[in-house]
Amino acid sequence: MRGYNPRNFMNHQSVPSEYRDNQFDDIKHWIGLSKLMEQNNPKYTEQTVDTTVDKEVEQEEKVREYRVSSGMIIVHGITEGDLTLTDEDKSTYQETMDEFVEQVSDLTTYGPLNIYKNDISWSGTLDRFSLEYFYTIGESNGVYINAKMIKIDNDMMEILGKLKEYYNQFNAKWAAILAGRKVTEEGAEGESDTPEPSLEQ
């Protein structure tokens, strides 16, 4: 009895050579046809894609921190003008912290207030409830909270109501600041484009 030879098995299972040759010819035919289509059909011609990137996007974002009483303001921007903070901005933040104590909770650890080009966000922790709050205006405006295993009782419902109610004040106050910063920024850009008057008579 003859032993098993894997070569014999492979030879019996292999594809006939004339079939392989026909397949190869078919593949060459389809490749040639696709090349012909590319040459004759403008839809398949190569197109130049504009890869120009906005220079402002290429520039790295800068950050500047300002200490205001017991809180901090972090301003994010690209240009030096973006990073400036006015006395009005600082006094508004002081008012915000004072109002929050009066209207929401006096046991609060404030996080920084972040000012971006298109939005403003402020966070903190209500120490009594170990509850973090987030106020945002602009692109994702609203009130957000973060807490772990919190008991829902009357005190909690009351503080949530106060958080939500004060947000309306916060939103109105800081939306005006954000709009003012945009107007100032646009004005500064306009001034830089205006040619200086000639001194010649």
Salt bridges, closest charged atoms under 4 A:
GLU56 OE2 - LYS117 NZ 3.26
GLU61 OE1 - HIS76 ND1 3.44
GLU80 OE2 - ARG64 NH2 2.79
ASP89 OD2 - ARG181 NH1 3.21
GLU95 OE1 - LYS173 NZ 3.18
GLU99 OE2 - LYS173 NZ 3.30
ASP155 OD2 - ARG128 NH2 2.98
GLU158 OE2 - LYS162 NZ 3.41
GLU185 OE2 - LYS117 NZ 3.76
